[in-house]
Amino acid sequence: MPLTCSPVRLLLLLLLLLTALEIMVGAHSLCFNFTIKSWSRPGQPWCEAQVFMNKNLFLQYDSDSNMVKPLGLLGKKVNATSTWGELTQTLGEVGRDLRMLLLDIKPQIKTSSPSTLQVEMLCQREAERCTGASWQFTINGEKCLLLDAMNMTWTVINHEASKIKETWKKDRGLEKYFRKLSVGDCDHWLREFSEQWEAMPELTVSPVNVSDVHGSSSSLLYTWIILGAFILFVLMGIFLIYIRWQKGGRSTWRWYHSGSAELFTPGPQSLTALAPTALCSLSQVELQTPFQDQMALTDTAYSFAEPI
C-alpha cells in the first residue's frame, strides 16, 4: 500500500488542520464605535462610544458623564485592571478630536440639520501579532470613507466625500494620529483584553447581543461545536481508511512464478492478468531450453495463484 494512504500521514494532516483551526479560533478583534454630534441639547451627550471585544459589547462611554461603564463579566474584569484609567482618558480625548474634525468638515456637508459623525475604529490580532487595523467614517448615516491603517490607504465609499478625503490625506499629522490609535493603542489594549477573554468561562463570554450593530455574531460556543464536529468526522474518516487498509493487507495474494514467491494485491484486472503472465513465463522457458525438455519444464514453470 502506498505511504500516502497510511494512517500516519493522515494523522499528521489532522494535526496540521487542528493547528490552523486553533490559530483561527485564537483570533481576536477590538472595535470602538463613536457617535459624534455637532451640537446637542442640555443634558444630552454630544459623544457616545461603545467598545466591542470579538463583537461583544462590554464598555460604554458618554461625554455627559465622562465615565466608562463596564458591561458583563469582561467589563468587570477590565475595570479591575490598570488599563481602565488610561482607556477612560483616551475615549474622552478621541471624542473631542473627532468633534473638531466634524466641525471642520461641516461646511462641506450639504445639510441644514445638525450633523453627525459615526466612526468605527477596528483592530484585529492573530498569532500574537496585529493583522488588521482600520477606520470607517459615516456622515449623517451615509458611509463615506474607509482607511486601512496598516498601509494607510483611503477608500472613498461615497463620492461626495472625495473632498474630505483629500483634505484629511494631506494632513500627515492626522494620518499618523489615526495609525497610532489603531495600530498602536488599540492593538495594545486588545493584547491585554485577550488574556481576560481567554480566561473567562465559555458560556459567559457574550454578555450583550450586538448582532444588529455588527452583523451576525458567532458565539464561542457554536465555534467549538463546529470544531468538535469537524474533528469527529475527520477521525471517523481516518478510522474507516485504516480498517480498509488493514483488510487490504490481509487479502494479499501470493503469486508463485517459476519457483519464486511474489506478493500482489488482487484487483478488477487480476484474473485477466494471470494468463498473459503465465504465457510470458512459458515463452521465456521455450527460448532458454531444448525442445525435447520443453514439456517437462513447462509443467514446473506453470504459474498459479493461491491465497495466503
C-alpha positions in Angstrom: 0.0 0.0 0.0 1.4 3.5 -0.9 2.6 5.6 2.0 0.3 8.4 1.1 -2.6 6.4 2.3 -1.1 5.3 5.6 -2.7 6.3 8.8 0.5 8.0 9.9 0.2 10.6 7.2 -3.5 11.1 7.8 -2.8 11.8 11.5 -0.1 14.3 10.6 -2.6 16.0 8.2 -5.1 16.1 11.1 -2.5 17.8 13.4 -1.9 20.5 10.7 -5.6 21.1 10.4 -6.1 21.4 14.2 -3.2 23.8 14.3 -4.8 26.0 11.7 -8.1 25.9 13.5 -6.5 26.8 16.8 -5.0 29.9 15.2 -8.3 30.7 13.7 -10.2 30.3 17.0 -7.4 32.4 18.7 -8.1 35.4 16.5 -9.5 38.4 18.4 -10.9 41.8 17.5 -11.5 45.1 19.3 -13.8 47.7 17.9 -14.6 51.3 19.1 -17.8 52.9 17.8 -18.0 56.6 18.3 -21.1 58.7 17.6 -20.4 62.5 17.5 -23.0 65.3 17.2 -22.2 68.8 16.0 -24.4 70.0 18.9 -26.7 68.5 21.5 -29.4 69.7 23.9 -28.5 70.3 27.5 -28.3 67.1 29.4 -27.6 65.0 26.3 -24.2 63.8 25.4 -22.6 65.0 22.2 -20.3 62.0 22.2 -21.2 58.3 22.8 -18.8 55.4 22.5 -19.3 51.6 22.6 -16.4 49.1 22.8 -16.7 45.6 21.5 -14.5 42.6 22.1 -15.0 39.9 19.5 -18.3 41.6 18.6 -19.5 41.6 22.2 -20.3 44.9 23.8 -18.5 45.3 27.2 -17.9 49.0 27.6 -19.9 52.2 27.2 -18.9 55.9 27.4 -20.6 59.2 27.1 -19.3 62.8 27.2 -22.0 63.9 29.6 -20.7 61.8 32.5 -17.2 61.4 31.1 -17.2 57.9 32.6 -16.8 54.4 31.2 -19.5 51.9 32.2 -18.5 48.2 32.3 -20.9 45.7 30.9 -20.9 41.9 31.5 -18.1 39.8 33.0 -15.4 41.0 30.7 -16.2 44.6 31.5 -15.9 43.9 35.2 -12.6 42.2 34.7 -11.2 45.1 32.6 -12.5 47.5 35.3 -10.1 45.9 37.8 -7.0 46.4 35.6 -4.7 49.4 35.3 -5.8 49.9 31.7 -9.2 51.3 32.9 -8.0 54.8 33.7 -6.0 55.0 30.5 -8.9 53.8 28.5 -11.3 56.4 30.0 -8.9 59.2 29.3 -8.3 58.1 25.7 -12.0 57.8 24.9 -12.6 61.3 26.1 -9.7 62.7 24.0 -10.7 60.8 20.9 -14.2 62.1 21.2 -13.1 65.7 21.4 -10.7 65.2 18.4 -13.4 63.7 16.3 -15.8 66.5 17.1 -13.2 69.0 15.9 -13.0 67.0 12.6 -16.8 67.2 12.3 -16.9 70.9 12.8 -14.1 71.4 10.3 -15.9 69.5 7.5 -19.4 70.8 8.4 -19.3 73.4 5.6 -18.7 70.6 3.1 -21.8 68.7 4.3 -24.9 69.6 2.4 -27.5 69.6 5.2 -29.2 72.3 7.3 -29.8 69.9 10.2 -27.3 69.1 12.9 -24.5 66.8 11.5 -23.5 63.5 13.0 -20.2 61.6 12.5 -20.0 57.9 13.3 -16.5 56.5 13.4 -15.6 52.8 13.8 -12.0 52.0 14.8 -11.2 48.3 14.5 -8.1 46.3 15.2 -7.5 42.6 14.8 -4.9 40.3 16.3 -3.9 36.8 15.4 -1.0 34.6 16.2 0.5 37.1 18.6 0.6 40.0 16.1 -1.6 42.8 14.7 -3.2 41.5 11.5 -5.6 44.4 10.7 -6.4 48.0 11.7 -9.0 50.3 10.0 -11.2 53.3 10.4 -14.7 53.7 8.9 -16.3 57.1 8.7 -20.1 57.6 8.4 -21.6 61.1 7.9 -25.3 61.7 8.6 -26.0 57.9 8.2 -24.1 57.6 4.9 -20.9 55.5 4.8 -18.3 57.8 3.2 -14.7 56.8 3.8 -12.6 53.8 4.8 -9.0 54.0 6.0 -6.8 50.9 6.0 -4.3 51.9 8.8 -2.0 49.0 8.0 -0.9 50.5 4.7 -2.5 54.0 5.1 -4.8 53.5 2.1 -8.0 55.6 1.7 -11.1 54.3 0.0 -14.0 56.6 -1.0 -17.4 54.9 -0.4 -19.5 58.0 -1.2 -18.2 60.2 -4.0 -19.5 63.3 -2.2 -16.8 62.7 0.5 -13.9 62.9 -2.1 -13.0 66.4 -1.0 -13.0 65.4 2.7 -10.7 62.5 1.8 -8.3 64.8 0.0 -8.3 67.2 3.0 -7.5 64.5 5.5 -5.0 62.8 3.3 -2.9 66.0 3.0 -2.8 66.2 6.8 0.1 63.9 7.7 -0.3 64.6 11.4 -3.9 63.4 11.2 -2.9 60.2 9.4 -0.2 59.5 12.0 -2.8 60.1 14.7 -5.2 57.5 13.1 -2.4 55.0 12.7 -1.1 55.4 16.3 -4.5 54.9 17.8 -5.5 51.8 15.7 -2.2 50.0 15.2 -0.6 51.2 18.5 -3.1 51.8 21.3 -5.9 49.6 20.1 -3.6 46.6 19.5 -2.0 47.2 22.9 -5.5 47.1 24.6 -6.5 44.1 22.5 -3.5 42.1 23.7 -4.4 42.8 27.3 -8.1 42.2 26.9 -7.4 38.9 25.1 -5.9 37.5 28.2 -9.0 38.3 30.2 -11.2 36.9 27.4 -9.4 33.6 27.2 -9.6 33.2 31.0 -13.4 33.5 31.0 -15.8 30.6 31.0 -17.1 29.8 27.5 -20.8 30.2 28.3 -20.4 33.7 29.8 -18.2 35.4 27.2 -21.2 37.0 25.4 -22.8 39.5 27.8 -24.7 41.5 25.2 -26.0 40.5 21.8 -24.9 43.2 19.3 -25.8 41.4 16.0 -27.9 44.3 14.8 -24.8 46.6 15.0 -22.0 44.3 13.8 -23.9 41.7 11.7 -24.4 38.1 12.8 -22.3 37.3 15.8 -20.9 33.8 16.0 -20.7 32.8 19.7 -17.7 31.0 21.0 -19.9 28.0 21.9 -21.0 27.5 18.3 -17.4 27.7 17.2 -16.4 24.9 19.5 -19.4 22.8 18.5 -18.4 23.1 14.8 -14.8 22.4 15.6 -15.7 19.3 17.6 -18.0 18.0 14.8 -15.2 18.6 12.2 -12.7 16.7 14.4 -15.2 13.8 14.8 -15.8 13.5 11.1 -12.0 13.5 10.4 -11.4 10.8 13.0 -14.2 8.7 11.6 -12.7 9.0 8.1 -9.2 8.0 9.3 -10.7 5.0 11.2 -12.5 3.8 8.1 -9.5 4.2 5.9 -7.3 2.4 8.4 -9.7 -0.5 8.6 -9.8 -0.8 4.8 -6.0 -0.5 4.7 -5.7 -3.5 7.1 -8.2 -5.6 5.1 -6.2 -4.9 2.0 -3.0 -6.2 3.8 -4.7 -9.4 4.9 -6.2 -10.1 1.4 -2.8 -10.0 -0.2 -2.3 -13.0 -2.5 1.0 -14.9 -3.1 1.9 -15.4 -6.7 4.3 -18.2 -7.4 6.3 -17.6 -10.5 9.0 -20.0 -11.7 9.6 -21.3 -8.2 9.9 -17.8 -6.6 7.2 -16.1 -4.4 5.9 -12.6 -5.3 3.2 -10.5 -3.5 0.5 -8.7 -5.2 -2.9 -7.2 -4.2 -5.8 -8.5 -6.3 -7.9 -6.0 -8.2 -10.5 -6.0 -11.0 -7.9 -6.9 -13.6 -6.2 -9.7 -11.5 -7.9 -12.6 -13.3 -7.2 -11.4 -16.8 -3.6 -10.6 -15.8 -2.9 -14.2 -14.8 -3.0 -15.7 -18.3 -0.6 -13.2 -20.0 1.9 -13.6 -17.2 1.9 -17.4 -17.4 2.3 -17.2 -21.2 5.3 -14.8 -20.8 6.9 -17.3 -18.4 6.3 -20.1 -20.8 7.8 -18.2 -23.7 11.0 -17.5 -21.7 11.3 -21.2 -20.9 10.9 -22.1 -24.6 13.7 -19.8 -25.6 16.2 -21.0 -23.0 15.6 -24.8 -23.0 15.9 -27.5 -25.7 12.8 -28.6 -27.4 12.9 -32.1 -26.1 12.7 -30.9 -22.5 10.0 -28.2 -23.2 7.0 -30.1 -21.8 8.7 -31.0 -18.6 9.9 -27.5 -17.9 6.6 -26.0 -18.9 4.9 -28.1 -16.2 7.3 -26.8 -13.5 7.1 -23.2 -14.8 3.3 -23.1 -14.8 2.1 -20.3 -12.6 -0.9 -20.3 -10.4 -2.4 -18.2 -7.6 -3.4 -19.2 -4.1 -4.4 -17.1 -1.1 -2.1 -16.8 1.9 
